[in-house]
Structure formats: structure tokens, C-alpha cells
Amino acid sequence: MTEDEDDAGWFTWPNAITLVRLALLPVFFWLLFSTNHRAVAAWLLAALGATDWIDGFVARRLHQVSNVGKILDPTADRLLVIGGLLAVAAANGVPWWFALATLARELIVSILTLVLAALGAARINVLRWGKVSTFALMTSFPLFLLTTNPHHAALQPWQHDARIGCWVIGAMGLSLSWLVLFGYVRPALSALRAGRQGRRIL
């Protein structure tokens, strides 16, 4: 959102879409851990990841970009990644080392975001490659579920083949997410300087 654009506020279609995505996360947990519909849970998680771009697209299309949305959207993405990640790992769908490597990155981003906000930094726009890494991770998690079975049951032939592609996507998403983390260093420093200059002017 540029300086000459108006803040659309809270009540927008993009924010509503983001909230619906968040509301479906508990449904995913219920399907995965309280029913035998593992595949349905995987497809729901895939849908939540695939719709990551919709709220941003609608915001630009309807000219409903908002300050709230710029905070809510990445927060929702982070909650979906962390929630999906821990659930898939708990269901033995992905090794815990992969889960912890992804979780460590998300925690670092969350802590740095809070620190920058406490220091009065200006808001940082989400980097495009950050969205790509989130999409790749959210694609790999449901694939991990689909290519594993409860109670370590034997895999079907298609699951063996699909798991190779799953690891390619997952490894790309995890590697890219760490690279993007370092890519935020310069924008973070600029945001910090902009925030301090704004306080001086006031």
C-alpha cells in the first residue's frame, strides 16, 4: 500500500477470507486426530495452502488493501504453517527434524517482528519469495500426509513415487524460507530508520 492509497480498514473481503482460512484450521485438526479421514484432512490442508494468494489478490482487485490485512495475512500464514507442520509431524507424516527446522525459522521471524514493532519500526511488506516458500511448505505438508499411513501401515506404490516429489517441494520450501529470512535484513533496517525518523518528525 503506497502513501496515496487509503486504508480500507477492518471490514473487507480480503480480511474475511483470511479469517475463514484461520477458522478452518481447527477443522483440519479434528479431521486428522479425531476421525479416520486422513486423506480429507490432507486435502483441506492443501486447500488452505493453495488459497494463500486469494486474499492478497482480492485486496488488490477490489482496492481493499488495509493496514490490518497487512498484519493479519502474514500472521495467518504463519499460524497455518506452524499448526499444519506440528500436526503433520505429530501424525508421523514428516520427520521431526524437518518440523523443527521449519519451526525454528518461523519462531525467529515472529520474535524479530515483535522486536521491530517494539522499537517503533515501520511496517515491512511481505517479500514475494517469502510467499513462494510458504506456498511450497503448505504444499508439501498435505503431500507428506497423503504419502504416509496411520500406524506405519505399508505404503502403496503411488505413495512411494509421490513421496519423492514431496521431498523435493518440501526441501525447496524449507531452504528458500531460510534464504528469505536473511533477505529481510535490509528491509528491516530501513523500516527501523523510517520509524525513528517518523517519531522525530512528530
N, C-alpha and C positions, 0 to 999 in steps of 0.2 A: 504494500500500500504506500503510495507516494504521498508527499505532503499536501498535494492539491486534491486528494481523494477524501471523501467523507467516511467517518467511521459508521458502519451500518448498525452497530450496537449488538445487543444480545439476541433479539428475536429475529433470526434469519434462517432461511432454509439450510444453508451450509452447517450452521451450528446444530440444527435439529438432526441432520444426517449424522453428524459426529456423535451426538448423544444416543441415537439409536444404535450405532455401532458399539458404543460402550455398554448399552443395556443388554446387548446380545451376548456379551462375554460370559455372564453367569449362566446363560442357557447352554453355552458350549461346555462349561464345567459340569453342569448337570448331565448332559448327554454323555460325556466321556466317563464320568465316575459313578453315575447312578443308574445308567442303562447299559444295554448291550449294543447300542447303536454307535460303535466306534467310528464307522465309516461316515455316518451322518454328522458326527462331531467334527470329523476331519474336513468335510465339505463346508460346514458352517465356518470353521476357522479360515478355510481358503477364501470364502466369500468376504469375510471381514478384512482379509488382507487385500483382496482384489479391489475392494471398494475404497481403498485408501486415497485414491486420486479424486473420487467423486466430489467430496466436499469442497476441495480447492477449485475444481473445475466449475462447480455451481456458483461458488463465490465470485469468480471472475466473470462468468457468463451473465449473472444477474446483477453484477456490480454491488455485491453484498459483502465485500471484504471488511472485516472488523478486527479491532484490537483483541477482542475476546476470542475470536476464531483463530487468530494467530498464536494464541496461547493454548486454546482448547484442542486444536488439531494435533500439534506435536505431542501434547500430553496424552491424548487418546491413543496415538500411535505407539507411544512408549508403554502405556498400560497394556495394550493389546500384545505387543511384542513380549513383554515380561510375563504377563499372565499366560499367554499361549505357550511360551517357552517352558515355564515351570510345570505347566500341566502336561505337556508332551513328555518332558523328562520324567515326571512322576509316574506317567503311564508306560514307562520303559520304551518310549518311541525314539528317544535320542540319547546319546551318551551324556553323562553329567558333565564331562569336561567341556563339551560343546556348549551346554547350557550355561555353565559358569563363566566361560569366556565371553559369551554374549551378554550375560547379566552384568558382568564387571563393567563392560563398556557402557551399558545403559545407566548404571549407578553413577559412573563418573560424569556422564552428561547431565544427569539430574542434579548432582551436587554442584557442578560448575554453574548450572543455570541459576540455582538458588544463591550461590556466592555472587554472581554477577548482578542479580537483582538486588541483593543486599548492598552492594557497592554503588548502586544507582546507575548501572549501565543501561544504555538504550536497548530496545528490543532487537533481537537478531532474527533475520529471516531464515527459514529452513533452507539448507542447501539442496539443490536438485539431486545431487548424488546421495545425499542422506535419505531422500525419498526412495531412490533406487535400491539402496541397501536394505531399507525397511521392507520394501516390496519383496525383495529376494528372500529375506528371512521369513516373512509371513507366508511365502510360497513354499519354502522348504519344510516348515513345521507340519502342515497337514500332510505333506508327502511322507514325512517321517512316520506319521501315524498310519497312513494307508499302507506303508511297506513294512509294518511290524504287526504282530498279532498279540492279543492278550495272553498272559500266562506262558509266553515264549513258545507259542504253538508254531509248527512248521510253516515256512513261507511258501506261497505259491510261486511258480516260475516267473510270472509277470511282476511279482513283488521284488524278486532279486534284480531284474532288469531296471525297474523303476527306481530302486534304491540307489543305483549308480548315479542317475540323473539328479536324484535328491541331494546326494552329497556334493555334486558339482555346484548346484544352486546354493546350497547352504554354506559351503566354503567360500564361494564368491561373495555372498551377502555378509558373512562374518568379517572377511578380510576388508571388504570395502567399508564396512561400518567403522572399523578402527582407523582406516585411512582418512575417512571423512571427519573423524574426531579431531585429528591434527589439522584438518582444513579449516576448522572453526577458530583456530588460534588468532589469525589476523582479524576476522570479523569481530571476535570478542574484544580484542584490544581497541579496535575502532569504536565499538559500541560503548566501551568504558570511557574513552576520551569524549565521545559525544555526550554521554550522560553527565560527565563532570562539567563540560562547557555549558550545558543547559542549566545546571544548577547555578553556575556563576552568573549567567545572564539574569536568572530570576532573583 
